Amino acid sequence: MAVKHLLFDRATKTLTPAKARKRRIALTQRMRHVIQTVFVAFILTTSVLHWLSSSGTTASIDALCPFGGLETLWHWLSTGQFVPKTHLSNLVIGLGLLLGTLLAGGAFCGWICPFGALQDGLNWLRGKLHIRAIQVPARLDRVLRYGRYVLLTLILFQTIASVQLWFGNYDPYKTIFGLDWLFNFNLATSWIAYLLALVVLVVSLFVERAWCRYACPLGGAISLLGNVSLLRIRRTEAACKSCAVCVKPCPVKLDVATAKTISSNCIGCLACVDACPRPGALEVTLAPVWLDGLRSRLQRTHKTVEEVSHAR
């Protein structure tokens, strides 16, 4: 009988809201990290095979980058040709990302992007080393986030003008995951790329997801498209108790606790949803922001029609 009660007590404890929330967080984030690891392994394997290929027929990671699709799009539409080092695969992958973003916003950044996974790894390492994170002041953070759009505009303009992957020689993602530093190290010609990659890694060790928040051009494009995505994380004020528990785990430091609809800067990691202790306060819903405007407009139109009808 004592054993039975002991088992019952243990089962009951695992069903407490706090325990259930911790288990939910662990399960979701473990699944996310597994998916990230798979994509990191795929990209690194592709890079290794590319460098070891004697025939040179194995694709480099340039052909697997969705941003390459955006970079080559104008040249392809205007001439039917691709910017050097880009391929049809870039457009196909870019189209897939476009559809995915229209459906789920920035989930690519939180679940698939290898560079995002690397920054999550640096955040984990900082915690293990007990290094205090640098918290960027809110006002400065808002200004720095425009850096993504500035860099996006500059890259697209220079790529269209030069018909070259203008940023390719400096892109920290390509520098790190392309493994040029391992198979073809050349400090004389690539020192700027190596230095930039090192700076990004060091800053990302102290500022969580720094590249994603302030400099990633692809992230900037995804954020713009994310404004019209179908799936959004929404906060229900009636269910929220303003405890701000949801703010701390956010990798890109969004003000989740006060927003009605979470910003399109969201990377869809679901850490805030899992952390929320109040059922129904934070939920992923099929409720695009533009639907709110449409619904409001229809309501105003309906009200106007009713007023006109009563006046008659």
VEXLONU-500174 format. One record per atom (N, C-alpha, C, O): x negated, y, z negated; residue in three letters. Coordinates in steps of 0.1 Angstrom, whole numbers, plus 5000, padded with zeros to 4 digits. Layout:
residues N
XYZALA/...
//
This chain:
residues 312
499249885000MET/500050005000MET/499150135000MET/499450225007MET/498050124992ALA/497250244991ALA/496550275005ALA/496450385009ALA/496150155012VAL/495550175025VAL/496550235034VAL/496250325042VAL/497850195034LYS/498850245042LYS/499050395040LYS/499150475050LYS/499050435028HIS/499250575024HIS/498050655029HIS/498150775034HIS/496850595028LEU/495650665032LEU/495650685047LEU/495350795052LEU/496050585054LEU/496150605069LEU/497250705073LEU/496950785082LEU/498350705066PHE/499350805068PHE/498850945066PHE/499151035074PHE/498150965055ASP/497551095051ASP/496651145062ASP/496651265066ASP/495751055067ARG/494851085077ARG/495551125090ARG/495251225097ARG/496551055093ALA/497351085106ALA/498051215104ALA/498151295114ALA/498551245092THR/499251365090THR/498351485091THR/498651585097THR/497051465086LYS/496151575086LYS/495751605101LYS/495551725104LYS/495651505109THR/495251535123THR/496351605131THR/496151655141THR/497551605125LEU/498751665132LEU/498951805127LEU/499951875131LEU/498251855117THR/498351995113THR/498152095124THR/497352065133THR/498752205124PRO/498552305135PRO/497052335137PRO/496652345149PRO/496352355127ALA/494952395128ALA/494152285135ALA/493352305144ALA/494352155130LYS/493652045135LYS/494052025150LYS/493251995159LYS/495352035153ALA/495852015167ALA/495152125176ALA/494852095187ALA/495052245171ARG/494552355179ARG/493052325182ARG/492552345193ARG/492252285172LYS/490852255174LYS/490652135183LYS/489752135192LYS/491552035182ARG/491451925192ARG/491751965206ARG/491151925215ARG/492752055207ARG/493152105220ARG/492052185227ARG/491752175239ARG/491352275218ILE/490252355223ILE/489152265228ILE/488552285239ILE/488852165220ALA/487652075223ALA/487951995236ALA/487051985244ALA/489151945237LEU/489551875249LEU/489451955262LEU/488851915272LEU/490052075262THR/490052155274THR/488652205277THR/488252195289THR/487952245268GLN/486552295270GLN/485652185274GLN/484752205282GLN/485852065268ARG/484951955273ARG/485251915287ARG/484351885295ARG/486551925291MET/486851895305MET/486251995314MET/485751965325MET/486352125310ARG/485852235318ARG/484352215320ARG/483752235331ARG/483652185309HIS/482152165310HIS/481752045319HIS/480752055325HIS/482551945318VAL/482251825327VAL/482351865341VAL/481551825349VAL/483451935345ILE/483651975359ILE/482552075363ILE/482052065374ILE/482152165354GLN/481052255357GLN/479752175360GLN/479052205369GLN/479452075352THR/478251995353THR/478251925366THR/477151915372THR/479351875370VAL/479451805383VAL/479051895394VAL/478351855403VAL/479652015394PHE/479352105405PHE/477852155405PHE/477252175415PHE/477352175393VAL/475852215392VAL/475052095397VAL/474052125405VAL/475351975394ALA/474551855399ALA/474651845414ALA/473651815421ALA/475851875419PHE/476051865434PHE/475151975441PHE/474551935451PHE/475252095436ILE/474452205442ILE/472952175441ILE/472252195451ILE/472452135430LEU/471052105428LEU/470651985436LEU/469551985442LEU/471451885437THR/471151765446THR/471051815461THR/470151765468THR/471951895465THR/471951945479THR/470652025481THR/470052005492THR/470252105472SER/468952185473SER/467752085474SER/466952115483SER/467751985466VAL/466551895466VAL/466551825479VAL/465451805485VAL/467651775484LEU/467751695496LEU/467351785508LEU/466751745518LEU/467751915507HIS/467352005518HIS/465852025519HIS/465252025530HIS/465252045507TRP/463752065507TRP/463051935511TRP/461951945516TRP/463551825507LEU/462851695510LEU/463151645524LEU/462551545529LEU/464151705531SER/464451655544SER/463351695554SER/463051805556SER/462851585561SER/461751615571SER/462351665584SER/461651735591SER/463551635587SER/464151675600SER/464751815599SER/465051875609SER/465051865586GLY/465551995585GLY/467051995588GLY/467652105590GLY/467751885588THR/469151885592THR/470051885580THR/471251915581THR/469551865568THR/470351875556THR/470652025552THR/469752105552THR/471852055550ALA/472252185548ALA/471752245535ALA/471552175525ALA/471452375535SER/470952445523SER/472252485515SER/473352475520SER/472052545504ILE/473152595496ILE/473852715502ILE/474952755499ILE/473152775512ASP/473752895519ASP/475052845526ASP/475952925526ASP/475052725531ALA/476152675539ALA/477352635529ALA/478452615534ALA/477052635516LEU/478052595507LEU/478552705498LEU/479352685488LEU/478252825501CYS/478552945493CYS/479853015499CYS/479753055510CYS/480853025491PRO/482053095496PRO/481853245499PRO/482553295508PRO/480853305492PHE/480553445495PHE/480053465509PHE/480153565515PHE/479353355514GLY/478853365528GLY/479953375538GLY/479753435548GLY/481053315534GLY/482253335543GLY/482753475544GLY/483153525555GLY/482653545533LEU/483053685533LEU/482053775540LEU/482453865547LEU/480753735538GLU/479753815545GLU/479753805560GLU/479453895567GLU/480053685565THR/480053665579THR/481353685586THR/481453675598THR/482453715578LEU/483753725584LEU/483853825595LEU/484453795605LEU/483453945592TRP/483554055602TRP/482854025615TRP/483354045626TRP/481553975614HIS/480853945625HIS/481453835633HIS/481453835646HIS/482053735627TRP/482753625633TRP/484053675640TRP/484253625652TRP/484753755634LEU/485953805640LEU/485753895652LEU/486453895662LEU/484653975651SER/484354075662SER/483554005674SER/483654055685SER/482753905671THR/481853845682THR/482053695684THR/481653645694THR/482753635674GLY/482853485675GLY/481653415671GLY/481553295672GLY/480653485666GLN/479353425661GLN/479253445646GLN/479953525640GLN/478353365640PHE/478053375626PHE/476853455623PHE/475853455631PHE/476853525611VAL/475553585606VAL/474553475604VAL/474953365599VAL/473253485608PRO/472253385606PRO/472353325591PRO/472453405582PRO/472153195590LYS/472153115578LYS/473553095572LYS/473753035562LYS/474653145580THR/475953105576THR/476553015587THR/476053005598THR/477652945583HIS/478152845592HIS/479652845591HIS/480252915583HIS/480352755599LEU/481752745598LEU/482152695583LEU/483252725578LEU/481252615577SER/481552565564SER/481752685554SER/482552675545SER/481052795556ASN/481252915547ASN/482652965548ASN/483253005538ASN/483152975560LEU/484553025562LEU/485552925557LEU/486552965551LEU/485352795558VAL/486252695553VAL/486352695538VAL/487352695532VAL/485152705532ILE/485052705517ILE/485652845512ILE/486352845502ILE/485352955520GLY/485853085516GLY/487353085517GLY/488053145508GLY/487953015527LEU/489453005528LEU/490052925516LEU/491052965511LEU/489352825512GLY/489752745501GLY/489752825488GLY/490652815480GLY/488652905487LEU/488652995475LEU/489753095475LEU/490253135465LEU/489953155487LEU/491053255488LEU/492353195484LEU/493053255476LEU/492753075488LEU/493953015485LEU/493952985470LEU/495052995463LEU/492852935465GLY/492752905450GLY/492953025442GLY/493553025431GLY/492353135446THR/492453265439THR/493853315439THR/494353365429THR/494553305450LEU/495953355451LEU/496853265442LEU/497853315438LEU/496453145440LEU/497153065431LEU/496753075416LEU/497653105408LEU/495453075413ALA/495053065399ALA/494053175395ALA/493353155385ALA/493953285403GLY/493053395399GLY/491653345398GLY/491153285408GLY/490953385387GLY/489453365386GLY/489053225381GLY/487953215375GLY/489953125382ALA/489552995377ALA/488252935383ALA/487552855377ALA/487952975396PHE/486752925402PHE/485552965393PHE/484652885392PHE/485553095388CYS/484453145380CYS/484353065367CYS/483153045362CYS/485453025361GLY/485352955348GLY/485152805349GLY/484752745339GLY/485552745360TRP/485552595361TRP/484552545372TRP/484152425370TRP/484152615382ILE/483452565393ILE/482052625395ILE/481052555397ILE/481952755394CYS/480752825398CYS/479552785390CYS/479552785378CYS/478552735397PRO/477352685390PRO/476652795382PRO/476052775371PRO/476652925387PHE/475953035380PHE/476753065367PHE/476153095357PHE/478053055368GLY/478853075356GLY/478552965345GLY/478452995334GLY/478352845350ALA/478052725341ALA/476652755335ALA/476452725323ALA/475752805343LEU/474352835337LEU/474452935326LEU/473852925316LEU/475253045328GLN/475453145318GLN/476153085305GLN/475853125294GLN/477152995307ASP/477752935296ASP/476652855288ASP/476752845276ASP/475752785296GLY/474652715289GLY/473752805281GLY/473352765270GLY/473452925286LEU/472653015279LEU/473353065266LEU/472753085256LEU/474653085267ASN/475453115255ASN/475353015245ASN/475253035233ASN/475452885249TRP/475352775240TRP/473952775234TRP/473852745221TRP/472952795242LEU/471552795237LEU/471352905226LEU/470752885216LEU/471953025229ARG/471853135220ARG/472453095206ARG/471853125196ARG/473553025207GLY/474152985194GLY/473252885187GLY/473152895174GLY/472652795194LYS/471852695187LYS/470552755181LYS/470052715171LYS/470052865188LEU/468952935183LEU/469253035172LEU/468353105167LEU/470553055170HIS/471053155160HIS/470553295163HIS/470153375155HIS/470653325176ILE/470353455181ILE/471653535182ILE/472653495187ILE/471653655176ARG/472853735176ARG/473153795190ARG/472253845196ARG/474353785194ALA/474753835207ALA/474853985207ALA/475154045197ALA/474554045218ILE/474754195219ILE/476154225224ILE/476554175234ILE/476854305216GLN/478154345219GLN/478154475226GLN/477754575221GLN/478554475239VAL/478554595247VAL/479754685242VAL/480854635242VAL/479554815239PRO/480654895235PRO/481754905246PRO/481554895258PRO/483054915241ALA/484154895250ALA/484155005261ALA/484354965273ALA/483755125258ARG/483755225269ARG/482655205279ARG/482955215291ARG/481455155274LEU/480355125284LEU/480755005292LEU/480454995304LEU/481354905285ASP/481854785292ASP/482754815304ASP/482554755314ASP/483654905302ARG/484654935313ARG/483855005324ARG/484254975336ARG/482955085321VAL/482155145332VAL/481255045340VAL/481255045352VAL/480554965332LEU/479654865338LEU/480454765347LEU/479854715357LEU/481654735344ARG/482454635352ARG/482554685367ARG/482854605375ARG/482554815369TYR/482654865383TYR/481354835391TYR/481354845403TYR/480354785384GLY/479054745391GLY/479354635401GLY/478654635412GLY/480254545399ARG/480554435408ARG/481154495421ARG/480754445432ARG/481954595420TYR/482554645432TYR/481554725440TYR/481654735452TYR/480754795433VAL/479654875440VAL/478754785447VAL/478454805459VAL/478354675441LEU/477454585447LEU/478154505459LEU/477554485469LEU/479354475457LEU/480154405467LEU/480254495480LEU/480054455491LEU/480554625478THR/480654715489THR/479354735496THR/479254735508THR/478254745488LEU/476954765494LEU/476454645502LEU/475954665513LEU/476654525497ILE/476254405504ILE/477054385517ILE/476454355527ILE/478354405517LEU/479154395529LEU/478754495539LEU/478654465551LEU/478554625535PHE/478154725544PHE/476754695551PHE/476654705563PHE/475854655543GLN/474454625548GLN/474454505556GLN/473754495566GLN/475254405553THR/475354275561THR/475954305574THR/475454255584THR/477054385575ILE/477654415587ILE/476654505596ILE/476654475608ILE/475954595590ALA/475054685597ALA/473854605603ALA/473454635614ALA/473354515595SER/472054455599SER/472254315605SER/471354255611SER/473554255604VAL/473854125609VAL/472854025603VAL/472353935609VAL/472554045590GLN/471653955582GLN/472253935568GLN/473054025564GLN/471953825562LEU/472353815548LEU/471453905539LEU/470453865533LEU/471854035539TRP/470954135533TRP/470654105519TRP/469454135514TRP/471554055511PHE/471354025497PHE/470753885494PHE/470253855483PHE/470653805505GLY/470153665503GLY/468853655497GLY/468553565490GLY/467953745501ASN/466553735496ASN/466453785481ASN/465353765475ASN/467453835476TYR/467453885462TYR/468453815453TYR/468353835440TYR/469353755459ASP/470553695451ASP/469953595440ASP/469353495444ASP/470253625428PRO/469753535417PRO/470353395417PRO/469653305413PRO/471553385422TYR/472153255424TYR/471353165433TYR/470953055430TYR/471053225445LYS/470253155455LYS/468853125450LYS/468253025453LYS/468253225443THR/466853215438THR/466753095429THR/465853015430THR/467753085420ILE/467652975410ILE/468052845415ILE/467352745413ILE/469252835422PHE/469852705426PHE/469252665439PHE/469452545443PHE/468652755447GLY/468052715460GLY/466752645458GLY/466252585468GLY/466152655446LEU/464952585442LEU/463752625451LEU/462752545452LEU/463852735457ASP/462652795464ASP/461452805454ASP/460352785458ASP/461752845442TRP/460652865432TRP/459952735428TRP/458852735423TRP/460652625431LEU/460052485428LEU/459352425440LEU/458252365438LEU/459952445452PHE/459352375463PHE/458552465472PHE/457652425480PHE/458752595471ASN/457952685480ASN/457652815472ASN/457952925477ASN/457052805461PHE/456852925452PHE/455853015459PHE/454752975464PHE/456253145460ASN/455453245467ASN/455653375460ASN/456553455463ASN/454753405451LEU/454953525443LEU/454753655451LEU/455353755448LEU/453853645461ALA/453553765469ALA/454753815477ALA/454953935478ALA/455553725482THR/456753765490THR/458053765483THR/459053825487THR/458153685472SER/459453675465SER/459453725451SER/460353685443SER/458453805447TRP/458353845433TRP/459553925429TRP/459953925417TRP/460154005438ILE/461354085434ILE/462553995431ILE/463254015421ILE/462753885439ALA/463753785436ALA/463553715423ALA/464453695415ALA/462253675421TYR/461953605408TYR/462253695396TYR/462753655386TYR/461753815397LEU/461953915386LEU/463453945384LEU/463853945372LEU/464253965394LEU/465653985392LEU/466353865386LEU/467153885377LEU/466053745390ALA/466653625385ALA/466253615370ALA/467053585362ALA/464953645367LEU/464553635353LEU/465253735344LEU/465653705333LEU/465353865349VAL/466153965342VAL/467553925339VAL/468053945328VAL/468253875349VAL/469553825348VAL/469753715337VAL/470653715329VAL/468753625337LEU/468853515328LEU/468553565314LEU/469253525304LEU/467653655312VAL/467353705299VAL/468553785293VAL/468853775282VAL/469053875302VAL/470253955297VAL/471353865294VAL/472153895284VAL/471653765302SER/472753675300SER/472553585287SER/473553535282SER/471353575283LEU/471053505270LEU/471653585258LEU/472053535248LEU/471553725259PHE/471953805248PHE/473353865250PHE/474053895241PHE/473853885263VAL/475153935266VAL/475853825274VAL/475553795285VAL/476953775268GLU/477653665273GLU/478253695287GLU/478953795289GLU/477853605297ARG/478353615310ARG/478053755316ARG/478953815323ARG/476953805314ALA/476553945318ALA/476653965333ALA/477254055338ALA/476153865341TRP/476153875356TRP/477653875360TRP/478053955369TRP/478453785355CYS/479853775359CYS/480653905356CYS/481453945364CYS/480353965345ARG/481054085341ARG/480654205348ARG/481554295350ARG/479354225351TYR/478954355356TYR/478254355370TYR/478154465375TYR/477954245376ALA/477154245388ALA/477654155399ALA/477254175411ALA/478354045396CYS/478653945406CYS/479553995417CYS/480754035414CYS/479154005429PRO/479954055440PRO/481153965444PRO/482254015447PRO/480853835443LEU/481953745445LEU/483053755434LEU/484253745437LEU/482553775422GLY/483553795411GLY/484353915413GLY/485553915409GLY/483754025418GLY/484454145421GLY/485554125431GLY/486654165429GLY/485254045442ALA/486254015452ALA/487353935446ALA/488553955449ALA/487053835438ILE/488053745432ILE/488953825422ILE/490153805422ILE/488353925415SER/489054005406SER/490154085413SER/491254105409SER/489754145425LEU/490654225433LEU/491854135438LEU/492954175437LEU/491554015443LEU/492553925448LEU/493453875436LEU/494553845438LEU/492753855424GLY/493453805413GLY/494653885408GLY/495453835401GLY/494654015412ASN/495854095409ASN/497154045414ASN/498154085409ASN/497053965425VAL/498353915431VAL/498453765429VAL/499253705436VAL/497653705421SER/497653555419SER/499053515413SER/499653595405SER/499453395416LEU/500753345411LEU/500653305396LEU/501653335389LEU/499653245392LEU/499553205378LEU/498753305370LEU/497653345374LEU/499353355359ARG/498753445351ARG/498953405336ARG/499853345333ARG/497953445328ILE/498153425313ILE/498853545308ILE/498453665310ILE/499953525301ARG/500753625296ARG/500953615280ARG/500953505275ARG/500953735274ARG/501153735259ARG/502553785256ARG/503053885261ARG/503253705248THR/504653735244THR/504553815230THR/504153755220THR/504853935231GLU/504754025218GLU/505553975207GLU/505153985195GLU/506753915210ALA/507553875199ALA/506953755191ALA/507253735179ALA/506253675199ALA/505553555192ALA/504253585186ALA/503753515178ALA/503553695191CYS/502253725187CYS/502253795173CYS/503053875170CYS/501253755165LYS/501153815151LYS/499953905150LYS/499553945139LYS/499353935162SER/498254035162SER/497053995154SER/496454075147SER/496753865153CYS/495653815145CYS/494353825153CYS/493253825146CYS/494353845166ALA/493153865174ALA/492253745175ALA/491153755179ALA/492753625171VAL/491953505172VAL/491653475186VAL/490553405189VAL/492453515195CYS/492253485209CYS/491153565216CYS/490653525226CYS/490753675209VAL/489653765215VAL/488253705215VAL/487553705224VAL/487953645203LYS/486553595201LYS/486053495211LYS/484953515215LYS/486853395215PRO/486253295224PRO/486253335238PRO/485653255246PRO/486753445242CYS/486753495256CYS/485353515261CYS/484653605256CYS/484853445271PRO/483453465276PRO/483253595282PRO/482153645282PRO/484253655288VAL/484053785295VAL/484653905287VAL/484754015292VAL/484953875274LYS/485353975264LYS/486454065269LYS/486354195269LYS/487554005272LEU/488754085276LEU/489554105263LEU/489554035253LEU/490354215263ASP/491154255251ASP/492454175252ASP/493554235255ASP/492354045250VAL/493553955251VAL/494653995241VAL/495853975245VAL/494254035229ALA/495254055218ALA/496254165220ALA/497254165214ALA/495954255230THR/496854375232THR/497454375245THR/498354455248THR/496954295254ALA/497454295268ALA/498754215269ALA/498954115263ALA/499654265278LYS/500854185281LYS/500554075291LYS/501053965290LYS/499854115302THR/499354025312THR/497854035312THR/497254145313THR/497153925310ILE/495653925309ILE/495053975322ILE/495553945333ILE/494054065321SER/493454125332SER/492954025343SER/492753905340SER/492954075356SER/492453985367SER/490953955365SER/490453885373SER/490254015356ASN/488853985353ASN/488753855346ASN/487653795344ASN/489853795342CYS/489953665335CYS/489353555344CYS/489553555356CYS/488553465338ILE/487953355346ILE/488653225344ILE/488153115348ILE/489853225337GLY/490653115336GLY/490152995328GLY/490552885331GLY/489253025319CYS/488652915311CYS/489652855301CYS/489452745296CYS/490752935297LEU/491852895288LEU/491452885274LEU/492152835265LEU/490252945270ALA/489752945257ALA/490753025248ALA/490952985236ALA/491253135253CYS/492153215245CYS/493453145242CYS/494053155231CYS/493953075253VAL/495253005251VAL/495152895241VAL/496052875233VAL/494052815242ASP/493852705232ASP/493652765218ASP/494052695209ASP/492952875217ALA/492652925203ALA/493852985196ALA/493952995184ALA/494853025204CYS/496053095198CYS/496853005189CYS/497252895193CYS/497053045176PRO/497752955167PRO/499252965167PRO/499952895161PRO/499753055175ARG/501253085176ARG/501753025189ARG/501453065200ARG/502652925188PRO/503252865200PRO/504052965208PRO/504853045203PRO/503752975221GLY/504453065230GLY/503853205230GLY/504353285238GLY/502853235222ALA/502353375222ALA/501453395234ALA/501553505241ALA/500653295238LEU/499853305250LEU/500053185259LEU/499953075254LEU/500553205271GLU/500853095280GLU/500453125294GLU/500453245298GLU/500053015301VAL/499853035316VAL/501253015322VAL/501852915321VAL/501653115329THR/502953115335THR/502953145350THR/502053215355THR/503853095357LEU/504053125371LEU/504853255372LEU/506053255375LEU/504053365370ALA/504753495369ALA/503753605374ALA/503153665366ALA/503553615387PRO/502653715392PRO/503153855388PRO/504253885387PRO/502153945387VAL/502454085383VAL/503354155393VAL/504154235389VAL/503054125406TRP/503954195416TRP/505354155415TRP/506254235419TRP/505654045408LEU/507054005407LEU/507754095396LEU/508954115397LEU/506954145387ASP/507554235377ASP/508054365384ASP/509154405381ASP/507154415393GLY/507554535400GLY/508754515409GLY/509654595409GLY/508854395415LEU/509954365424LEU/511254355416LEU/512354395419LEU/511154285404ARG/512254265395ARG/512754395390ARG/513954425390ARG/511854485386SER/512254615381SER/512954695392SER/513854765389SER/512354695404ARG/512954765415ARG/514454715418ARG/515354795420ARG/514554585417LEU/515954525420LEU/516854565409LEU/518054595412LEU/516354575396GLN/517254605385GLN/517654755387GLN/518854785384GLN/516754845391ARG/517054985392ARG/518054995404ARG/519055085403ARG/517854925415THR/518854925426THR/520154885422THR/521254945425THR/520254775414HIS/521554725409HIS/522254825400HIS/523454835401HIS/521454885392LYS/522054985383LYS/522555105390LYS/523655155387LYS/521855145401THR/522255255409THR/523555225416THR/524555305417THR/523655105421VAL/524855055428VAL/526055055419VAL/527155095423VAL/525855015407GLU/526955005397GLU/527355145393GLU/528555175392GLU/526455245392GLU/526855375388GLU/527655445400GLU/528555515397GLU/527255415412VAL/527955465424VAL/529355415424VAL/530355485427VAL/529455275421SER/530755215421SER/531655265411SER/532855285413SER/531155295398HIS/531955355388HIS/532355495391HIS/533455535388HIS/531455565398ALA/531855705401ALA/532955715411ALA/533755805410ALA/533055615420ARG/534255605429ARG/535555575422ARG/536555565428ARG/
//
